[in-house]
Amino acid sequence: MKACVLRTPAGIETNPLEYAEVAAPQPKSGEVLVRVRACGVCRTDLHVIEGELPPRKSPVIPGHQVVGIVERQGGERTALRDR
């Protein structure tokens, strides 16, 4: 899958995000894989990109406000239902 990856924080004007091919995640039990149709980047994401806040892991794919469809579910079905 394609994603914008942050390997090293830097000023946004230096274009620190790399558009790259990354491995698709596999959902574990109790998780779902969402095919993202749109993703918002908030100011907190920009703080991480620019190094004002430390990333929790590296590399990181910024953005957490997503809209998409559930593509796959890991393990036993629990809270999700077919609609």
C-alpha positions as CSV (number, residue, x, y, z in Angstrom):
1,M,0.0,0.0,0.0
2,K,1.1,3.6,-0.5
3,A,1.5,6.0,2.5
4,C,3.3,9.2,3.5
5,V,6.0,8.0,5.9
6,L,7.9,10.2,8.4
7,R,11.3,8.7,9.0
8,T,13.0,11.7,10.5
9,P,11.2,14.8,11.9
10,A,12.1,18.1,10.2
11,G,10.6,21.4,9.3
12,I,7.5,21.0,7.0
13,E,9.2,23.3,4.4
14,T,11.9,20.6,3.9
15,N,9.2,18.0,2.8
16,P,10.1,15.4,5.5
17,L,7.3,13.0,4.4
18,E,8.2,10.3,1.9
19,Y,5.4,8.8,-0.3
20,A,6.4,5.2,-0.2
21,E,5.2,1.6,-0.6
22,V,4.7,0.0,2.8
23,A,3.5,-3.5,3.9
24,A,-0.3,-3.7,4.4
25,P,-1.1,-4.3,8.1
26,Q,-2.7,-7.5,9.1
27,P,-5.5,-7.2,11.7
28,K,-5.2,-9.1,14.9
29,S,-8.1,-10.6,16.9
30,G,-10.5,-7.8,17.8
31,E,-9.0,-5.4,15.2
32,V,-10.2,-4.3,11.7
33,L,-8.3,-3.2,8.6
34,V,-9.8,0.0,7.2
35,R,-9.3,1.0,3.6
36,V,-8.8,4.7,4.1
37,R,-10.7,7.0,1.6
38,A,-9.8,10.3,3.3
39,C,-7.5,11.2,6.2
40,G,-7.1,14.5,8.1
41,V,-3.8,15.7,9.5
42,C,-4.3,17.7,12.6
43,R,-1.9,20.2,14.3
44,T,-0.6,17.5,16.6
45,D,0.5,15.5,13.6
46,L,2.3,18.6,12.3
47,H,4.1,18.9,15.7
48,V,5.3,15.3,15.4
49,I,6.4,15.9,11.7
50,E,8.4,19.0,12.7
51,G,9.9,17.3,15.8
52,E,8.1,19.5,18.4
53,L,6.6,16.3,19.8
54,P,8.5,13.0,19.8
55,P,7.0,10.2,17.6
56,R,5.8,7.2,19.6
57,K,7.5,5.0,17.0
58,S,9.6,5.4,14.0
59,P,8.9,5.4,11.1
60,V,5.4,6.8,11.6
61,I,2.5,7.3,9.2
62,P,0.9,10.6,10.4
63,G,-2.9,11.0,10.4
64,H,-5.5,9.5,12.6
65,Q,-8.8,11.1,11.6
66,V,-9.9,8.7,8.8
67,V,-12.9,7.9,6.8
68,G,-13.0,4.5,5.1
69,I,-14.5,1.1,4.8
70,V,-13.8,-2.0,6.8
71,E,-11.9,-4.3,4.5
72,R,-10.9,-7.2,6.8
73,Q,-11.4,-8.3,10.4
74,G,-8.9,-10.2,12.4
75,G,-10.0,-13.2,14.5
76,E,-13.4,-13.7,15.9
77,R,-16.1,-11.2,15.2
78,T,-17.1,-9.3,18.3
79,A,-18.5,-5.8,18.2
80,L,-18.9,-5.3,14.4
81,R,-22.1,-6.4,12.6
82,D,-22.9,-6.6,9.0
83,R,-25.1,-3.7,8.0
